[in-house]
Amino acid sequence: MVDIVYLLPDEAMPDHGDDMRWLMIEESDDRLFLGTGGSFRANGDWVGYASLAENDGSLEAAVAAAQNWAAKYDVPTIWVQSKPPGS
């Protein structure tokens, strides 16, 4: 099970260094929800995550796609940074 942590508007995702698994969803100025992340394959090779345009249109779609990737690559937490209403 992947934890989803919603950050405050000016709160940053913790920096766990280059050897940690991570996934972040950030709301853009044009109200898209863009995901990025990094993890490791079973053989130790690094693998990156970049959300697909079809998943960026809503927070729900972005989180669902991120959860699938996080489960596949053993990422424990998805960090979500959305913009405050009206910003």
PDB file of N, CA, C and O in Angstrom, chain B, residues numbered from 101:
ATOM      1  N   MET B 101       0.841  -1.181   0.000  1.00  0.00           N
ATOM      2  CA  MET B 101       0.000   0.000   0.000  1.00  0.00           C
ATOM      3  C   MET B 101       0.888   1.247   0.000  1.00  0.00           C
ATOM      4  O   MET B 101       1.851   1.338   0.762  1.00  0.00           O
ATOM      5  N   VAL B 102       0.557   2.180  -0.844  1.00  0.00           N
ATOM      6  CA  VAL B 102       1.318   3.413  -0.982  1.00  0.00           C
ATOM      7  C   VAL B 102       0.659   4.512  -0.152  1.00  0.00           C
ATOM      8  O   VAL B 102      -0.552   4.712  -0.242  1.00  0.00           O
ATOM      9  N   ASP B 103       1.434   5.215   0.645  1.00  0.00           N
ATOM     10  CA  ASP B 103       0.922   6.358   1.402  1.00  0.00           C
ATOM     11  C   ASP B 103       0.865   7.571   0.490  1.00  0.00           C
ATOM     12  O   ASP B 103       1.752   7.771  -0.340  1.00  0.00           O
ATOM     13  N   ILE B 104      -0.175   8.381   0.642  1.00  0.00           N
ATOM     14  CA  ILE B 104      -0.290   9.637  -0.094  1.00  0.00           C
ATOM     15  C   ILE B 104      -0.262  10.759   0.931  1.00  0.00           C
ATOM     16  O   ILE B 104      -1.089  10.808   1.841  1.00  0.00           O
ATOM     17  N   VAL B 105       0.698  11.658   0.772  1.00  0.00           N
ATOM     18  CA  VAL B 105       0.869  12.772   1.697  1.00  0.00           C
ATOM     19  C   VAL B 105       0.606  14.062   0.944  1.00  0.00           C
ATOM     20  O   VAL B 105       1.272  14.357  -0.049  1.00  0.00           O
ATOM     21  N   TYR B 106      -0.363  14.826   1.415  1.00  0.00           N
ATOM     22  CA  TYR B 106      -0.702  16.116   0.820  1.00  0.00           C
ATOM     23  C   TYR B 106       0.071  17.198   1.560  1.00  0.00           C
ATOM     24  O   TYR B 106      -0.108  17.399   2.761  1.00  0.00           O
ATOM     25  N   LEU B 107       0.923  17.884   0.830  1.00  0.00           N
ATOM     26  CA  LEU B 107       1.749  18.938   1.404  1.00  0.00           C
ATOM     27  C   LEU B 107       0.987  20.256   1.462  1.00  0.00           C
ATOM     28  O   LEU B 107       0.094  20.504   0.653  1.00  0.00           O
ATOM     29  N   LEU B 108       1.344  21.088   2.415  1.00  0.00           N
ATOM     30  CA  LEU B 108       0.801  22.446   2.471  1.00  0.00           C
ATOM     31  C   LEU B 108       1.342  23.226   1.278  1.00  0.00           C
ATOM     32  O   LEU B 108       2.361  22.837   0.709  1.00  0.00           O
ATOM     33  N   PRO B 109       0.684  24.322   0.885  1.00  0.00           N
ATOM     34  CA  PRO B 109       1.099  25.051  -0.327  1.00  0.00           C
ATOM     35  C   PRO B 109       2.575  25.432  -0.387  1.00  0.00           C
ATOM     36  O   PRO B 109       3.158  25.396  -1.470  1.00  0.00           O
ATOM     37  N   ASP B 110       3.193  25.789   0.715  1.00  0.00           N
ATOM     38  CA  ASP B 110       4.599  26.187   0.661  1.00  0.00           C
ATOM     39  C   ASP B 110       5.513  25.167   1.350  1.00  0.00           C
ATOM     40  O   ASP B 110       6.651  25.482   1.698  1.00  0.00           O
ATOM     41  N   GLU B 111       5.013  23.961   1.540  1.00  0.00           N
ATOM     42  CA  GLU B 111       5.794  22.889   2.144  1.00  0.00           C
ATOM     43  C   GLU B 111       6.491  22.073   1.046  1.00  0.00           C
ATOM     44  O   GLU B 111       5.914  21.838  -0.016  1.00  0.00           O
ATOM     45  N   ALA B 112       7.703  21.652   1.300  1.00  0.00           N
ATOM     46  CA  ALA B 112       8.463  20.879   0.322  1.00  0.00           C
ATOM     47  C   ALA B 112       8.474  19.397   0.697  1.00  0.00           C
ATOM     48  O   ALA B 112       8.379  19.033   1.869  1.00  0.00           O
ATOM     49  N   MET B 113       8.591  18.563  -0.317  1.00  0.00           N
ATOM     50  CA  MET B 113       8.779  17.142  -0.088  1.00  0.00           C
ATOM     51  C   MET B 113      10.139  16.946   0.582  1.00  0.00           C
ATOM     52  O   MET B 113      11.113  17.593   0.198  1.00  0.00           O
ATOM     53  N   PRO B 114      10.216  16.071   1.568  1.00  0.00           N
ATOM     54  CA  PRO B 114      11.520  15.833   2.210  1.00  0.00           C
ATOM     55  C   PRO B 114      12.554  15.343   1.202  1.00  0.00           C
ATOM     56  O   PRO B 114      12.227  14.592   0.283  1.00  0.00           O
ATOM     57  N   ASP B 115      13.787  15.766   1.375  1.00  0.00           N
ATOM     58  CA  ASP B 115      14.885  15.323   0.519  1.00  0.00           C
ATOM     59  C   ASP B 115      15.496  14.085   1.152  1.00  0.00           C
ATOM     60  O   ASP B 115      16.109  14.162   2.216  1.00  0.00           O
ATOM     61  N   HIS B 116      15.326  12.943   0.495  1.00  0.00           N
ATOM     62  CA  HIS B 116      15.840  11.686   1.019  1.00  0.00           C
ATOM     63  C   HIS B 116      17.137  11.271   0.347  1.00  0.00           C
ATOM     64  O   HIS B 116      17.633  10.172   0.595  1.00  0.00           O
ATOM     65  N   GLY B 117      17.686  12.111  -0.484  1.00  0.00           N
ATOM     66  CA  GLY B 117      18.936  11.781  -1.157  1.00  0.00           C
ATOM     67  C   GLY B 117      18.720  10.995  -2.433  1.00  0.00           C
ATOM     68  O   GLY B 117      17.589  10.671  -2.797  1.00  0.00           O
ATOM     69  N   ASP B 118      19.801  10.695  -3.100  1.00  0.00           N
ATOM     70  CA  ASP B 118      19.749  10.047  -4.406  1.00  0.00           C
ATOM     71  C   ASP B 118      19.483   8.548  -4.359  1.00  0.00           C
ATOM     72  O   ASP B 118      19.190   7.944  -5.391  1.00  0.00           O
ATOM     73  N   ASP B 119      19.579   7.946  -3.200  1.00  0.00           N
ATOM     74  CA  ASP B 119      19.407   6.497  -3.128  1.00  0.00           C
ATOM     75  C   ASP B 119      18.022   6.089  -2.623  1.00  0.00           C
ATOM     76  O   ASP B 119      17.809   4.921  -2.298  1.00  0.00           O
ATOM     77  N   MET B 120      17.091   7.018  -2.553  1.00  0.00           N
ATOM     78  CA  MET B 120      15.742   6.727  -2.063  1.00  0.00           C
ATOM     79  C   MET B 120      14.741   6.715  -3.209  1.00  0.00           C
ATOM     80  O   MET B 120      14.944   7.349  -4.244  1.00  0.00           O
ATOM     81  N   ARG B 121      13.671   5.987  -2.999  1.00  0.00           N
ATOM     82  CA  ARG B 121      12.561   5.932  -3.952  1.00  0.00           C
ATOM     83  C   ARG B 121      11.610   7.080  -3.633  1.00  0.00           C
ATOM     84  O   ARG B 121      11.330   7.353  -2.466  1.00  0.00           O
ATOM     85  N   TRP B 122      11.111   7.758  -4.679  1.00  0.00           N
ATOM     86  CA  TRP B 122      10.230   8.908  -4.436  1.00  0.00           C
ATOM     87  C   TRP B 122       9.288   9.107  -5.615  1.00  0.00           C
ATOM     88  O   TRP B 122       9.561   8.668  -6.732  1.00  0.00           O
ATOM     89  N   LEU B 123       8.171   9.780  -5.342  1.00  0.00           N
ATOM     90  CA  LEU B 123       7.222  10.152  -6.384  1.00  0.00           C
ATOM     91  C   LEU B 123       6.480  11.396  -5.918  1.00  0.00           C
ATOM     92  O   LEU B 123       6.004  11.459  -4.784  1.00  0.00           O
ATOM     93  N   MET B 124       6.386  12.376  -6.795  1.00  0.00           N
ATOM     94  CA  MET B 124       5.789  13.672  -6.472  1.00  0.00           C
ATOM     95  C   MET B 124       4.796  14.052  -7.554  1.00  0.00           C
ATOM     96  O   MET B 124       5.065  13.878  -8.742  1.00  0.00           O
ATOM     97  N   ILE B 125       3.647  14.573  -7.139  1.00  0.00           N
ATOM     98  CA  ILE B 125       2.667  15.150  -8.062  1.00  0.00           C
ATOM     99  C   ILE B 125       2.554  16.620  -7.703  1.00  0.00           C
ATOM    100  O   ILE B 125       2.269  16.970  -6.558  1.00  0.00           O
ATOM    101  N   GLU B 126       2.777  17.479  -8.688  1.00  0.00           N
ATOM    102  CA  GLU B 126       2.702  18.924  -8.469  1.00  0.00           C
ATOM    103  C   GLU B 126       1.682  19.536  -9.410  1.00  0.00           C
ATOM    104  O   GLU B 126       1.638  19.210 -10.596  1.00  0.00           O
ATOM    105  N   GLU B 127       0.869  20.421  -8.873  1.00  0.00           N
ATOM    106  CA  GLU B 127      -0.106  21.137  -9.702  1.00  0.00           C
ATOM    107  C   GLU B 127       0.594  22.302 -10.388  1.00  0.00           C
ATOM    108  O   GLU B 127       1.268  23.103  -9.740  1.00  0.00           O
ATOM    109  N   SER B 128       0.432  22.387 -11.696  1.00  0.00           N
ATOM    110  CA  SER B 128       1.054  23.461 -12.468  1.00  0.00           C
ATOM    111  C   SER B 128       0.168  24.704 -12.473  1.00  0.00           C
ATOM    112  O   SER B 128      -0.978  24.671 -12.026  1.00  0.00           O
ATOM    113  N   ASP B 129       0.720  25.791 -12.985  1.00  0.00           N
ATOM    114  CA  ASP B 129      -0.037  27.040 -13.070  1.00  0.00           C
ATOM    115  C   ASP B 129      -1.270  26.912 -13.964  1.00  0.00           C
ATOM    116  O   ASP B 129      -2.246  27.640 -13.782  1.00  0.00           O
ATOM    117  N   ASP B 130      -1.230  25.994 -14.924  1.00  0.00           N
ATOM    118  CA  ASP B 130      -2.387  25.799 -15.801  1.00  0.00           C
ATOM    119  C   ASP B 130      -3.268  24.637 -15.338  1.00  0.00           C
ATOM    120  O   ASP B 130      -4.016  24.055 -16.124  1.00  0.00           O
ATOM    121  N   ARG B 131      -3.165  24.317 -14.056  1.00  0.00           N
ATOM    122  CA  ARG B 131      -4.041  23.347 -13.376  1.00  0.00           C
ATOM    123  C   ARG B 131      -3.897  21.919 -13.877  1.00  0.00           C
ATOM    124  O   ARG B 131      -4.864  21.157 -13.868  1.00  0.00           O
ATOM    125  N   LEU B 132      -2.706  21.555 -14.310  1.00  0.00           N
ATOM    126  CA  LEU B 132      -2.402  20.166 -14.622  1.00  0.00           C
ATOM    127  C   LEU B 132      -1.684  19.560 -13.420  1.00  0.00           C
ATOM    128  O   LEU B 132      -1.075  20.282 -12.630  1.00  0.00           O
ATOM    129  N   PHE B 133      -1.753  18.256 -13.283  1.00  0.00           N
ATOM    130  CA  PHE B 133      -1.140  17.565 -12.154  1.00  0.00           C
ATOM    131  C   PHE B 133      -0.018  16.675 -12.694  1.00  0.00           C
ATOM    132  O   PHE B 133      -0.260  15.570 -13.180  1.00  0.00           O
ATOM    133  N   LEU B 134       1.202  17.177 -12.596  1.00  0.00           N
ATOM    134  CA  LEU B 134       2.362  16.567 -13.231  1.00  0.00           C
ATOM    135  C   LEU B 134       3.123  15.701 -12.228  1.00  0.00           C
ATOM    136  O   LEU B 134       3.483  16.153 -11.141  1.00  0.00           O
ATOM    137  N   GLY B 135       3.356  14.468 -12.610  1.00  0.00           N
ATOM    138  CA  GLY B 135       4.060  13.545 -11.730  1.00  0.00           C
ATOM    139  C   GLY B 135       5.479  13.292 -12.185  1.00  0.00           C
ATOM    140  O   GLY B 135       5.750  13.168 -13.380  1.00  0.00           O
ATOM    141  N   THR B 136       6.392  13.216 -11.216  1.00  0.00           N
ATOM    142  CA  THR B 136       7.773  12.842 -11.462  1.00  0.00           C
ATOM    143  C   THR B 136       8.217  11.926 -10.324  1.00  0.00           C
ATOM    144  O   THR B 136       7.667  11.968  -9.224  1.00  0.00           O
ATOM    145  N   GLY B 137       9.206  11.111 -10.603  1.00  0.00           N
ATOM    146  CA  GLY B 137       9.679  10.231  -9.549  1.00  0.00           C
ATOM    147  C   GLY B 137      10.882   9.429  -9.963  1.00  0.00           C
ATOM    148  O   GLY B 137      11.347   9.509 -11.100  1.00  0.00           O
ATOM    149  N   GLY B 138      11.374   8.663  -9.035  1.00  0.00           N
ATOM    150  CA  GLY B 138      12.508   7.805  -9.299  1.00  0.00           C
ATOM    151  C   GLY B 138      12.506   6.622  -8.354  1.00  0.00           C
ATOM    152  O   GLY B 138      12.096   6.736  -7.199  1.00  0.00           O
ATOM    153  N   SER B 139      12.963   5.496  -8.846  1.00  0.00           N
ATOM    154  CA  SER B 139      13.046   4.288  -8.039  1.00  0.00           C
ATOM    155  C   SER B 139      14.096   3.370  -8.647  1.00  0.00           C
ATOM    156  O   SER B 139      14.917   3.806  -9.455  1.00  0.00           O
ATOM    157  N   PHE B 140      14.070   2.121  -8.265  1.00  0.00           N
ATOM    158  CA  PHE B 140      15.047   1.144  -8.735  1.00  0.00           C
ATOM    159  C   PHE B 140      14.348  -0.146  -9.134  1.00  0.00           C
ATOM    160  O   PHE B 140      13.415  -0.597  -8.469  1.00  0.00           O
ATOM    161  N   ARG B 141      14.809  -0.723 -10.215  1.00  0.00           N
ATOM    162  CA  ARG B 141      14.311  -2.038 -10.631  1.00  0.00           C
ATOM    163  C   ARG B 141      14.885  -3.094  -9.680  1.00  0.00           C
ATOM    164  O   ARG B 141      15.782  -2.807  -8.887  1.00  0.00           O
ATOM    165  N   ALA B 142      14.358  -4.304  -9.770  1.00  0.00           N
ATOM    166  CA  ALA B 142      14.830  -5.396  -8.914  1.00  0.00           C
ATOM    167  C   ALA B 142      16.327  -5.644  -9.080  1.00  0.00           C
ATOM    168  O   ALA B 142      16.990  -6.072  -8.135  1.00  0.00           O
ATOM    169  N   ASN B 143      16.867  -5.377 -10.273  1.00  0.00           N
ATOM    170  CA  ASN B 143      18.298  -5.591 -10.518  1.00  0.00           C
ATOM    171  C   ASN B 143      19.168  -4.410 -10.065  1.00  0.00           C
ATOM    172  O   ASN B 143      20.388  -4.437 -10.229  1.00  0.00           O
ATOM    173  N   GLY B 144      18.534  -3.373  -9.493  1.00  0.00           N
ATOM    174  CA  GLY B 144      19.279  -2.218  -8.995  1.00  0.00           C
ATOM    175  C   GLY B 144      19.361  -1.051  -9.953  1.00  0.00           C
ATOM    176  O   GLY B 144      19.819   0.023  -9.563  1.00  0.00           O
ATOM    177  N   ASP B 145      18.932  -1.222 -11.197  1.00  0.00           N
ATOM    178  CA  ASP B 145      18.948  -0.123 -12.160  1.00  0.00           C
ATOM    179  C   ASP B 145      17.913   0.932 -11.781  1.00  0.00           C
ATOM    180  O   ASP B 145      16.806   0.618 -11.345  1.00  0.00           O
ATOM    181  N   TRP B 146      18.308   2.193 -11.960  1.00  0.00           N
ATOM    182  CA  TRP B 146      17.396   3.303 -11.688  1.00  0.00           C
ATOM    183  C   TRP B 146      16.316   3.357 -12.757  1.00  0.00           C
ATOM    184  O   TRP B 146      16.579   3.072 -13.925  1.00  0.00           O
ATOM    185  N   VAL B 147      15.095   3.724 -12.357  1.00  0.00           N
ATOM    186  CA  VAL B 147      13.989   3.923 -13.297  1.00  0.00           C
ATOM    187  C   VAL B 147      13.274   5.216 -12.906  1.00  0.00           C
ATOM    188  O   VAL B 147      13.028   5.465 -11.726  1.00  0.00           O
ATOM    189  N   GLY B 148      12.947   6.030 -13.899  1.00  0.00           N
ATOM    190  CA  GLY B 148      12.299   7.308 -13.642  1.00  0.00           C
ATOM    191  C   GLY B 148      10.826   7.281 -13.998  1.00  0.00           C
ATOM    192  O   GLY B 148      10.381   6.468 -14.807  1.00  0.00           O
ATOM    193  N   TYR B 149      10.080   8.182 -13.384  1.00  0.00           N
ATOM    194  CA  TYR B 149       8.654   8.329 -13.658  1.00  0.00           C
ATOM    195  C   TYR B 149       8.390   9.739 -14.145  1.00  0.00           C
ATOM    196  O   TYR B 149       8.843  10.711 -13.542  1.00  0.00           O
ATOM    197  N   ALA B 150       7.662   9.842 -15.229  1.00  0.00           N
ATOM    198  CA  ALA B 150       7.143  11.119 -15.724  1.00  0.00           C
ATOM    199  C   ALA B 150       5.714  10.840 -16.164  1.00  0.00           C
ATOM    200  O   ALA B 150       5.471   9.950 -16.980  1.00  0.00           O
ATOM    201  N   SER B 151       4.785  11.591 -15.632  1.00  0.00           N
ATOM    202  CA  SER B 151       3.384  11.325 -15.926  1.00  0.00           C
ATOM    203  C   SER B 151       3.069  11.531 -17.403  1.00  0.00           C
ATOM    204  O   SER B 151       3.743  12.289 -18.100  1.00  0.00           O
ATOM    205  N   LEU B 152       2.043  10.846 -17.855  1.00  0.00           N
ATOM    206  CA  LEU B 152       1.573  10.981 -19.234  1.00  0.00           C
ATOM    207  C   LEU B 152       0.504  12.061 -19.308  1.00  0.00           C
ATOM    208  O   LEU B 152      -0.237  12.276 -18.349  1.00  0.00           O
ATOM    209  N   ALA B 153       0.427  12.729 -20.432  1.00  0.00           N
ATOM    210  CA  ALA B 153      -0.529  13.835 -20.598  1.00  0.00           C
ATOM    211  C   ALA B 153      -1.964  13.412 -20.291  1.00  0.00           C
ATOM    212  O   ALA B 153      -2.731  14.203 -19.742  1.00  0.00           O
ATOM    213  N   GLU B 154      -2.338  12.179 -20.635  1.00  0.00           N
ATOM    214  CA  GLU B 154      -3.718  11.748 -20.383  1.00  0.00           C
ATOM    215  C   GLU B 154      -4.027  11.590 -18.900  1.00  0.00           C
ATOM    216  O   GLU B 154      -5.194  11.478 -18.526  1.00  0.00           O
ATOM    217  N   ASN B 155      -3.008  11.577 -18.053  1.00  0.00           N
ATOM    218  CA  ASN B 155      -3.227  11.460 -16.609  1.00  0.00           C
ATOM    219  C   ASN B 155      -3.065  12.783 -15.867  1.00  0.00           C
ATOM    220  O   ASN B 155      -3.278  12.846 -14.656  1.00  0.00           O
ATOM    221  N   ASP B 156      -2.693  13.832 -16.581  1.00  0.00           N
ATOM    222  CA  ASP B 156      -2.388  15.108 -15.928  1.00  0.00           C
ATOM    223  C   ASP B 156      -3.600  16.011 -15.723  1.00  0.00           C
ATOM    224  O   ASP B 156      -3.490  17.026 -15.036  1.00  0.00           O
ATOM    225  N   GLY B 157      -4.750  15.671 -16.300  1.00  0.00           N
ATOM    226  CA  GLY B 157      -5.899  16.570 -16.294  1.00  0.00           C
ATOM    227  C   GLY B 157      -6.641  16.682 -14.985  1.00  0.00           C
ATOM    228  O   GLY B 157      -7.340  17.669 -14.756  1.00  0.00           O
ATOM    229  N   SER B 158      -6.507  15.692 -14.117  1.00  0.00           N
ATOM    230  CA  SER B 158      -7.185  15.765 -12.819  1.00  0.00           C
ATOM    231  C   SER B 158      -6.292  15.147 -11.753  1.00  0.00           C
ATOM    232  O   SER B 158      -5.448  14.300 -12.047  1.00  0.00           O
ATOM    233  N   LEU B 159      -6.486  15.574 -10.533  1.00  0.00           N
ATOM    234  CA  LEU B 159      -5.708  15.030  -9.431  1.00  0.00           C
ATOM    235  C   LEU B 159      -6.003  13.539  -9.266  1.00  0.00           C
ATOM    236  O   LEU B 159      -5.096  12.753  -8.990  1.00  0.00           O
ATOM    237  N   GLU B 160      -7.246  13.157  -9.431  1.00  0.00           N
ATOM    238  CA  GLU B 160      -7.619  11.749  -9.265  1.00  0.00           C
ATOM    239  C   GLU B 160      -6.894  10.856 -10.272  1.00  0.00           C
ATOM    240  O   GLU B 160      -6.371   9.802  -9.911  1.00  0.00           O
ATOM    241  N   ALA B 161      -6.866  11.285 -11.541  1.00  0.00           N
ATOM    242  CA  ALA B 161      -6.183  10.500 -12.579  1.00  0.00           C
ATOM    243  C   ALA B 161      -4.677  10.469 -12.327  1.00  0.00           C
ATOM    244  O   ALA B 161      -4.039   9.433 -12.515  1.00  0.00           O
ATOM    245  N   ALA B 162      -4.117  11.580 -11.911  1.00  0.00           N
ATOM    246  CA  ALA B 162      -2.685  11.646 -11.645  1.00  0.00           C
ATOM    247  C   ALA B 162      -2.304  10.726 -10.488  1.00  0.00           C
ATOM    248  O   ALA B 162      -1.296  10.023 -10.556  1.00  0.00           O
ATOM    249  N   VAL B 163      -3.104  10.732  -9.432  1.00  0.00           N
ATOM    250  CA  VAL B 163      -2.823   9.879  -8.273  1.00  0.00           C
ATOM    251  C   VAL B 163      -2.980   8.410  -8.643  1.00  0.00           C
ATOM    252  O   VAL B 163      -2.160   7.584  -8.243  1.00  0.00           O
ATOM    253  N   ALA B 164      -4.019   8.072  -9.398  1.00  0.00           N
ATOM    254  CA  ALA B 164      -4.232   6.679  -9.790  1.00  0.00           C
ATOM    255  C   ALA B 164      -3.050   6.151 -10.609  1.00  0.00           C
ATOM    256  O   ALA B 164      -2.576   5.042 -10.362  1.00  0.00           O
ATOM    257  N   ALA B 165      -2.575   6.934 -11.576  1.00  0.00           N
ATOM    258  CA  ALA B 165      -1.432   6.512 -12.388  1.00  0.00           C
ATOM    259  C   ALA B 165      -0.173   6.394 -11.522  1.00  0.00           C
ATOM    260  O   ALA B 165       0.605   5.451 -11.671  1.00  0.00           O
ATOM    261  N   ALA B 166       0.016   7.347 -10.629  1.00  0.00           N
ATOM    262  CA  ALA B 166       1.182   7.328  -9.748  1.00  0.00           C
ATOM    263  C   ALA B 166       1.139   6.125  -8.806  1.00  0.00           C
ATOM    264  O   ALA B 166       2.174   5.518  -8.532  1.00  0.00           O
ATOM    265  N   GLN B 167      -0.040   5.779  -8.313  1.00  0.00           N
ATOM    266  CA  GLN B 167      -0.166   4.623  -7.430  1.00  0.00           C
ATOM    267  C   GLN B 167       0.230   3.333  -8.148  1.00  0.00           C
ATOM    268  O   GLN B 167       0.895   2.477  -7.566  1.00  0.00           O
ATOM    269  N   ASN B 168      -0.171   3.195  -9.393  1.00  0.00           N
ATOM    270  CA  ASN B 168       0.200   2.006 -10.164  1.00  0.00           C
ATOM    271  C   ASN B 168       1.713   1.903 -10.310  1.00  0.00           C
ATOM    272  O   ASN B 168       2.288   0.834 -10.106  1.00  0.00           O
ATOM    273  N   TRP B 169       2.353   3.004 -10.660  1.00  0.00           N
ATOM    274  CA  TRP B 169       3.795   3.000 -10.832  1.00  0.00           C
ATOM    275  C   TRP B 169       4.494   2.769  -9.489  1.00  0.00           C
ATOM    276  O   TRP B 169       5.459   2.008  -9.411  1.00  0.00           O
ATOM    277  N   ALA B 170       4.007   3.423  -8.443  1.00  0.00           N
ATOM    278  CA  ALA B 170       4.615   3.273  -7.114  1.00  0.00           C
ATOM    279  C   ALA B 170       4.533   1.824  -6.638  1.00  0.00           C
ATOM    280  O   ALA B 170       5.487   1.308  -6.054  1.00  0.00           O
ATOM    281  N   ALA B 171       3.413   1.173  -6.881  1.00  0.00           N
ATOM    282  CA  ALA B 171       3.269  -0.233  -6.486  1.00  0.00           C
ATOM    283  C   ALA B 171       4.236  -1.117  -7.265  1.00  0.00           C
ATOM    284  O   ALA B 171       4.824  -2.039  -6.701  1.00  0.00           O
ATOM    285  N   LYS B 172       4.405  -0.845  -8.550  1.00  0.00           N
ATOM    286  CA  LYS B 172       5.291  -1.644  -9.404  1.00  0.00           C
ATOM    287  C   LYS B 172       6.755  -1.508  -8.985  1.00  0.00           C
ATOM    288  O   LYS B 172       7.512  -2.477  -9.041  1.00  0.00           O
ATOM    289  N   TYR B 173       7.155  -0.296  -8.563  1.00  0.00           N
ATOM    290  CA  TYR B 173       8.555  -0.031  -8.258  1.00  0.00           C
ATOM    291  C   TYR B 173       8.817   0.211  -6.771  1.00  0.00           C
ATOM    292  O   TYR B 173       9.837   0.793  -6.401  1.00  0.00           O
ATOM    293  N   ASP B 174       7.894  -0.237  -5.925  1.00  0.00           N
ATOM    294  CA  ASP B 174       8.096  -0.238  -4.477  1.00  0.00           C
ATOM    295  C   ASP B 174       8.400   1.151  -3.893  1.00  0.00           C
ATOM    296  O   ASP B 174       9.301   1.304  -3.068  1.00  0.00           O
ATOM    297  N   VAL B 175       7.637   2.152  -4.333  1.00  0.00           N
ATOM    298  CA  VAL B 175       7.772   3.500  -3.793  1.00  0.00           C
ATOM    299  C   VAL B 175       6.780   3.633  -2.633  1.00  0.00           C
ATOM    300  O   VAL B 175       5.581   3.448  -2.844  1.00  0.00           O
ATOM    301  N   PRO B 176       7.234   3.945  -1.429  1.00  0.00           N
ATOM    302  CA  PRO B 176       6.349   3.924  -0.273  1.00  0.00           C
ATOM    303  C   PRO B 176       5.394   5.111  -0.144  1.00  0.00           C
ATOM    304  O   PRO B 176       4.333   4.990   0.467  1.00  0.00           O
ATOM    305  N   THR B 177       5.770   6.267  -0.721  1.00  0.00           N
ATOM    306  CA  THR B 177       4.990   7.488  -0.507  1.00  0.00           C
ATOM    307  C   THR B 177       4.861   8.286  -1.790  1.00  0.00           C
ATOM    308  O   THR B 177       5.825   8.432  -2.542  1.00  0.00           O
ATOM    309  N   ILE B 178       3.663   8.803  -2.035  1.00  0.00           N
ATOM    310  CA  ILE B 178       3.429   9.771  -3.110  1.00  0.00           C
ATOM    311  C   ILE B 178       3.188  11.106  -2.427  1.00  0.00           C
ATOM    312  O   ILE B 178       2.286  11.238  -1.600  1.00  0.00           O
ATOM    313  N   TRP B 179       3.988  12.079  -2.773  1.00  0.00           N
ATOM    314  CA  TRP B 179       3.863  13.423  -2.227  1.00  0.00           C
ATOM    315  C   TRP B 179       3.052  14.262  -3.205  1.00  0.00           C
ATOM    316  O   TRP B 179       3.342  14.262  -4.402  1.00  0.00           O
ATOM    317  N   VAL B 180       2.042  14.977  -2.719  1.00  0.00           N
ATOM    318  CA  VAL B 180       1.170  15.779  -3.567  1.00  0.00           C
ATOM    319  C   VAL B 180       1.271  17.248  -3.146  1.00  0.00           C
ATOM    320  O   VAL B 180       1.039  17.600  -1.990  1.00  0.00           O
ATOM    321  N   GLN B 181       1.621  18.087  -4.116  1.00  0.00           N
ATOM    322  CA  GLN B 181       1.726  19.539  -3.868  1.00  0.00           C
ATOM    323  C   GLN B 181       0.744  20.250  -4.784  1.00  0.00           C
ATOM    324  O   GLN B 181       0.994  20.384  -5.982  1.00  0.00           O
ATOM    325  N   SER B 182      -0.363  20.701  -4.233  1.00  0.00           N
ATOM    326  CA  SER B 182      -1.323  21.448  -5.039  1.00  0.00           C
ATOM    327  C   SER B 182      -1.259  22.923  -4.681  1.00  0.00           C
ATOM    328  O   SER B 182      -0.771  23.310  -3.620  1.00  0.00           O
ATOM    329  N   LYS B 183      -1.761  23.721  -5.587  1.00  0.00           N
ATOM    330  CA  LYS B 183      -1.760  25.172  -5.380  1.00  0.00           C
ATOM    331  C   LYS B 183      -3.025  25.551  -4.614  1.00  0.00           C
ATOM    332  O   LYS B 183      -4.065  24.914  -4.785  1.00  0.00           O
ATOM    333  N   PRO B 184      -2.949  26.568  -3.784  1.00  0.00           N
ATOM    334  CA  PRO B 184      -4.153  27.012  -3.087  1.00  0.00           C
ATOM    335  C   PRO B 184      -5.176  27.562  -4.077  1.00  0.00           C
ATOM    336  O   PRO B 184      -4.792  28.094  -5.118  1.00  0.00           O
ATOM    337  N   PRO B 185      -6.465  27.446  -3.778  1.00  0.00           N
ATOM    338  CA  PRO B 185      -7.493  28.000  -4.670  1.00  0.00           C
ATOM    339  C   PRO B 185      -7.241  29.471  -4.940  1.00  0.00           C
ATOM    340  O   PRO B 185      -6.889  30.231  -4.037  1.00  0.00           O
ATOM    341  N   GLY B 186      -7.426  29.866  -6.198  1.00  0.00           N
ATOM    342  CA  GLY B 186      -7.261  31.261  -6.578  1.00  0.00           C
ATOM    343  C   GLY B 186      -5.839  31.688  -6.849  1.00  0.00           C
ATOM    344  O   GLY B 186      -5.594  32.863  -7.123  1.00  0.00           O
ATOM    345  N   SER B 187      -4.889  30.765  -6.781  1.00  0.00           N
ATOM    346  CA  SER B 187      -3.493  31.181  -7.009  1.00  0.00           C
ATOM    347  C   SER B 187      -3.130  31.060  -8.477  1.00  0.00           C
ATOM    348  O   SER B 187      -2.000  31.364  -8.861  1.00  0.00           O
TER     349      SER B 187
END
